[in-house]
Amino acid sequence: MTFNEMRAEAELLYESIDSSNAPGFLDVEWGQFFTVAQRKIVMKILNEGINKNIHNQLAIEKLVQTDNYIDLTSTDTHYKNTDGTAAQTIDTGTKEFNLDFCWILDEYVNTATINNIPIKRITYDFYRTNLQNPFRIPDIEEGYWVLQFNNIPVFITDGTTLTSYYIVGVEHPDKYPISPGIVYPETTGTEASVLNKSVHSRIVEEAVTLARMSVVDAQGYQLALAEFAK
């Protein structure tokens, strides 16, 4: 749908729900409702599971991005592998690390001889508690560890040198707002949402719920705006 089509459908739906209390929202206001609604639809799909069915896969396919970071380098002495050697991280001098993912679907690392080694995301507490735990040593079979430091991944291994890092993630939907004047080209026309056409009506329905909430439940509406926000 184009923005005007989404707005027209939303206004009709709003009036059918509450014709006696249907204020005239501006384009910019509908744009906010649609953008937040799009965000909520994406998060519902991710929580359900992107692989649950083909509809979920198609709905957000344009948000799914992959990247392969070939160059890994040693980090400073702040983080160590379990054998005491320096942990590794992205070589930001070779390639900028600026991924804007709200959800990670898959990630793994490679060595010079072995590919597709699983990695486990850990907390700082887990790292400090288990670095010297002989029963929790990260390895090729159980998977290596990764934690975020200054928004950059740091990889903890048993001393094994890693050569590359591969990640598949979902971009934050707010990167693609639904607003008058903004379109996302597809093979057949221009669309107001980057999501697949199959969920545009769901976005409209969710936006109408938000629009009505903004009138009758201002506090609930503000909570909805804050949910999953960047």
SULGIGI-V199669 format. One record per run of one state. SS is the DSSP state (hx for helix, st for strand, lp for the rest). FROM is the first residue (numbers start at 0). TO is the last residue. Records with the same first field share a line. If there is no record, write none. Layout:
SS: FROM-TO ; FROM-TO
//
This chain:
lp: 0-1 ; 21-25 ; 48-52 ; 59-59 ; 69-70 ; 74-78 ; 80-84 ; 86-86 ; 90-99 ; 110-115 ; 121-122 ; 130-137 ; 139-141 ; 149-150 ; 156-162 ; 171-171 ; 176-182 ; 185-188 ; 191-195 ; 216-216 ; 226-229
hx: 2-20 ; 26-47 ; 53-58 ; 60-62 ; 123-129 ; 172-175 ; 196-215 ; 217-225
st: 63-68 ; 71-73 ; 79-79 ; 85-85 ; 87-89 ; 100-109 ; 116-120 ; 138-138 ; 142-148 ; 151-155 ; 163-170 ; 183-184 ; 189-190
//
